[in-house]
Amino acid sequence: AQRVTQPEKLLSVFKGAPVELKCNYSYSGSPELFWYVQYSRQRLQLLLRHISRESIKGFTADLNKGETSFHLKKPFAQEEDSAMYYCALSRPVGALLRQINAGNNRKLIWGLGTSLAVNP
Amino acid sequence: DGGITQSPKYLFRKEGQNVTLSCEQNLNHDAMYWYRQDPGQGLRLIYYSQIVNDFQKGDIAEGYSVSREKKESFPLTVTSAQKNPTAFYLCASRPTLRGYTGELFFGEGSRLTVL
């Protein structure tokens, strides 16, 4: 079964320390993985997607197919990074290639989230 | 200002009453979703709709109902049959373009409390 696991419910670090939020997945196909972030009193929003290989707000995430992981990393945490972070996997739910290629019938499988607290 | 608007932000309901949460988007997105967010349980999919006049049950649809009469609107009704309705509800949308890989755009959420 497809699954996304975030083993840490809560992660607490000091400002300036490196931070790594873990995400492991189980999926038999080629995964498309995302990190979403929810800051206090703000809406849930996309932080990173693995296909774009970008760095956003100093965060990076590398897909490791051998370890089935997509850990989120930042070398120097800031107080404003304190938030709830969700790892998610996108998979097609339709059997028809036409639907898959059209971007239809995709489903996101979510991890339970990790609450990051960056202390001064 | 484009985006997804959920209303009300806060809602109180007595047991046995149905309540409808509104979700409107002006992003011209085809697909819309309703999630329930509970502490420690992540996001759980209630219903989703890929196109107007069509919707599918998610993982926890029991006790909920939806409609999709307009592209912009996807209201969620929490019925009295929902055994544990107190939660934070999130609406989301996305386009269904060719090759699109699935970023969702979220509303600010509605917090429902059953008294």
Interface residues (C-beta under 8 A of the other chain):
Chain A: K9 E32 F34 Y36 Q42 R43 L44 Q45 L46 R49 I51 Y86 S90 N101 A102 G103 N104 N105 R106 K107 L108 W110 G111 L112 G113
Chain B: A31 G40 Q41 G42 L43 R44 L45 Q50 L90 A92 P95 T96 L97 R98 G99 Y100 T101 G102 E103 L104 F106 G107 E108 G109
